[in-house]
Structure formats: C-alpha cells, structure tokens
Amino acid sequence: MTGRQDIDLKDYIRHIPDFPKPGILFYDISTLMRNPDAWQIAMGRLTRQIAPLQPDLLAAVESRGFLTAAPIADRIGCGMLMLRKSGKLPGKTISHTYELEYGSDTLEIQADAVRPGQRVVVMDDLLATGGTLAASIDLLRKAGAEVVGASVLVELTGLGGRGRLDTTVTSLLSYED
C-alpha cells in the first residue's frame, strides 16, 4: 500500500474525442472504476471531501452519480436517494423540468425520498455547464431538503458550471476544457 496515496487519478480517466457527438471530449470514468486501487483511492478522497458536510443523504444524479454516491453513503453512514429521468421511479414523485442547450429535460425524486430540513449533498460524475446539478439542487429544495453541497469526480472548469451552483462544490479532478 506504500505510495498508493500519491497516485495521479487523472492517469485513469480515458479521454474519448467526438463522443457522444463531434466536438465533445468525453471523460470516461469506467477506466478509473476498473482499477481497484485507483477506485478505492478515488472513493477515499471523495469521502474526505464530503464527510465534513455531515449529510443525512447523498442525492445521486442518474446514472453515473449512482456509482459514486452508493459507496460513499456506505462509508460515511448516511442514506442515498436517486434523481432520475421522468417516468423511471415508482410511486408518487416530485419533478423539475429545466432547460438544456438543445431543449429541456425533467428530473424526478420519489415524494417521500427526503424529509424537510434533511442535509443533502448532490453527486454526479461530471460538472460541465452546471445545468443538471443546478436543476438537481432546485428539485431537492422543492422537496424540502437543505442542500449543503455538490460533489463530482470530474470538473471542467473552463465551462463555468461551478458559478451556476449556490452551494459548496467539491471536485476530485479538474480540467480546463
């Protein structure tokens, strides 16, 4: 285990040009997840960033947010809820529709997923323009949550998404583009 903490996690993020469409550089976290040492270190570092926020719940954004929120909720001993696309959750839901660069989208949570005043950290894999995380925060507040932070594995700082979020934001890795 000696030296494992010095690992550069950027070495485990694969960059795929022109995916999912021309002009987009995709930051693929699957290569990080495939390496058990790198993945454990990433989860440990994210845990150290999130734990001081003392969340009652981690709110995972569909679908890659599920991958980080579940192990961290287990590590810090809090609950987890899922923010999903419209029509994916059973039972009564609360929804929030938001604008994207090319249209609109809707996120939902189950109506009983959060109690008023619960401390929640929103988690996703990547922060780019901030639209999805901002919508997630709005939805959680609509449900009565106290959103105490947002956390991502990768932040594309050049796109300014952090500036759209009115909460503490932590990221494990950042890239300019």
Secondary structure as a PSIPRED ss2 file (coil, helix, strand):
# PSIPRED VFORMAT (PSIPRED V4.0)

   1 M C   1.000  0.000  0.000
   2 T C   1.000  0.000  0.000
   3 G C   1.000  0.000  0.000
   4 R H   0.000  1.000  0.000
   5 Q H   0.000  1.000  0.000
   6 D H   0.000  1.000  0.000
   7 I C   1.000  0.000  0.000
   8 D C   1.000  0.000  0.000
   9 L H   0.000  1.000  0.000
  10 K H   0.000  1.000  0.000
  11 D H   0.000  1.000  0.000
  12 Y H   0.000  1.000  0.000
  13 I C   1.000  0.000  0.000
  14 R E   0.000  0.000  1.000
  15 H E   0.000  0.000  1.000
  16 I E   0.000  0.000  1.000
  17 P E   0.000  0.000  1.000
  18 D C   1.000  0.000  0.000
  19 F C   1.000  0.000  0.000
  20 P C   1.000  0.000  0.000
  21 K C   1.000  0.000  0.000
  22 P C   1.000  0.000  0.000
  23 G C   1.000  0.000  0.000
  24 I C   1.000  0.000  0.000
  25 L E   0.000  0.000  1.000
  26 F E   0.000  0.000  1.000
  27 Y E   0.000  0.000  1.000
  28 D E   0.000  0.000  1.000
  29 I C   1.000  0.000  0.000
  30 S H   0.000  1.000  0.000
  31 T H   0.000  1.000  0.000
  32 L H   0.000  1.000  0.000
  33 M H   0.000  1.000  0.000
  34 R H   0.000  1.000  0.000
  35 N C   1.000  0.000  0.000
  36 P H   0.000  1.000  0.000
  37 D H   0.000  1.000  0.000
  38 A H   0.000  1.000  0.000
  39 W H   0.000  1.000  0.000
  40 Q H   0.000  1.000  0.000
  41 I H   0.000  1.000  0.000
  42 A H   0.000  1.000  0.000
  43 M H   0.000  1.000  0.000
  44 G H   0.000  1.000  0.000
  45 R H   0.000  1.000  0.000
  46 L H   0.000  1.000  0.000
  47 T H   0.000  1.000  0.000
  48 R H   0.000  1.000  0.000
  49 Q H   0.000  1.000  0.000
  50 I H   0.000  1.000  0.000
  51 A H   0.000  1.000  0.000
  52 P H   0.000  1.000  0.000
  53 L H   0.000  1.000  0.000
  54 Q C   1.000  0.000  0.000
  55 P C   1.000  0.000  0.000
  56 D C   1.000  0.000  0.000
  57 L E   0.000  0.000  1.000
  58 L E   0.000  0.000  1.000
  59 A E   0.000  0.000  1.000
  60 A E   0.000  0.000  1.000
  61 V E   0.000  0.000  1.000
  62 E C   1.000  0.000  0.000
  63 S C   1.000  0.000  0.000
  64 R H   0.000  1.000  0.000
  65 G H   0.000  1.000  0.000
  66 F H   0.000  1.000  0.000
  67 L H   0.000  1.000  0.000
  68 T H   0.000  1.000  0.000
  69 A H   0.000  1.000  0.000
  70 A H   0.000  1.000  0.000
  71 P H   0.000  1.000  0.000
  72 I H   0.000  1.000  0.000
  73 A H   0.000  1.000  0.000
  74 D H   0.000  1.000  0.000
  75 R H   0.000  1.000  0.000
  76 I H   0.000  1.000  0.000
  77 G C   1.000  0.000  0.000
  78 C C   1.000  0.000  0.000
  79 G E   0.000  0.000  1.000
  80 M E   0.000  0.000  1.000
  81 L E   0.000  0.000  1.000
  82 M E   0.000  0.000  1.000
  83 L E   0.000  0.000  1.000
  84 R E   0.000  0.000  1.000
  85 K E   0.000  0.000  1.000
  86 S C   1.000  0.000  0.000
  87 G C   1.000  0.000  0.000
  88 K C   1.000  0.000  0.000
  89 L C   1.000  0.000  0.000
  90 P C   1.000  0.000  0.000
  91 G C   1.000  0.000  0.000
  92 K C   1.000  0.000  0.000
  93 T E   0.000  0.000  1.000
  94 I E   0.000  0.000  1.000
  95 S E   0.000  0.000  1.000
  96 H E   0.000  0.000  1.000
  97 T E   0.000  0.000  1.000
  98 Y E   0.000  0.000  1.000
  99 E E   0.000  0.000  1.000
 100 L E   0.000  0.000  1.000
 101 E C   1.000  0.000  0.000
 102 Y C   1.000  0.000  0.000
 103 G E   0.000  0.000  1.000
 104 S E   0.000  0.000  1.000
 105 D E   0.000  0.000  1.000
 106 T E   0.000  0.000  1.000
 107 L E   0.000  0.000  1.000
 108 E E   0.000  0.000  1.000
 109 I E   0.000  0.000  1.000
 110 Q E   0.000  0.000  1.000
 111 A C   1.000  0.000  0.000
 112 D C   1.000  0.000  0.000
 113 A C   1.000  0.000  0.000
 114 V C   1.000  0.000  0.000
 115 R C   1.000  0.000  0.000
 116 P C   1.000  0.000  0.000
 117 G C   1.000  0.000  0.000
 118 Q C   1.000  0.000  0.000
 119 R E   0.000  0.000  1.000
 120 V E   0.000  0.000  1.000
 121 V E   0.000  0.000  1.000
 122 V E   0.000  0.000  1.000
 123 M E   0.000  0.000  1.000
 124 D E   0.000  0.000  1.000
 125 D E   0.000  0.000  1.000
 126 L E   0.000  0.000  1.000
 127 L E   0.000  0.000  1.000
 128 A C   1.000  0.000  0.000
 129 T C   1.000  0.000  0.000
 130 G C   1.000  0.000  0.000
 131 G H   0.000  1.000  0.000
 132 T H   0.000  1.000  0.000
 133 L H   0.000  1.000  0.000
 134 A H   0.000  1.000  0.000
 135 A H   0.000  1.000  0.000
 136 S H   0.000  1.000  0.000
 137 I H   0.000  1.000  0.000
 138 D H   0.000  1.000  0.000
 139 L H   0.000  1.000  0.000
 140 L H   0.000  1.000  0.000
 141 R H   0.000  1.000  0.000
 142 K H   0.000  1.000  0.000
 143 A C   1.000  0.000  0.000
 144 G C   1.000  0.000  0.000
 145 A C   1.000  0.000  0.000
 146 E E   0.000  0.000  1.000
 147 V E   0.000  0.000  1.000
 148 V E   0.000  0.000  1.000
 149 G E   0.000  0.000  1.000
 150 A E   0.000  0.000  1.000
 151 S E   0.000  0.000  1.000
 152 V E   0.000  0.000  1.000
 153 L E   0.000  0.000  1.000
 154 V E   0.000  0.000  1.000
 155 E E   0.000  0.000  1.000
 156 L E   0.000  0.000  1.000
 157 T H   0.000  1.000  0.000
 158 G H   0.000  1.000  0.000
 159 L H   0.000  1.000  0.000
 160 G C   1.000  0.000  0.000
 161 G H   0.000  1.000  0.000
 162 R H   0.000  1.000  0.000
 163 G H   0.000  1.000  0.000
 164 R H   0.000  1.000  0.000
 165 L C   1.000  0.000  0.000
 166 D C   1.000  0.000  0.000
 167 T C   1.000  0.000  0.000
 168 T C   1.000  0.000  0.000
 169 V E   0.000  0.000  1.000
 170 T E   0.000  0.000  1.000
 171 S E   0.000  0.000  1.000
 172 L E   0.000  0.000  1.000
 173 L E   0.000  0.000  1.000
 174 S E   0.000  0.000  1.000
 175 Y E   0.000  0.000  1.000
 176 E C   1.000  0.000  0.000
 177 D C   1.000  0.000  0.000
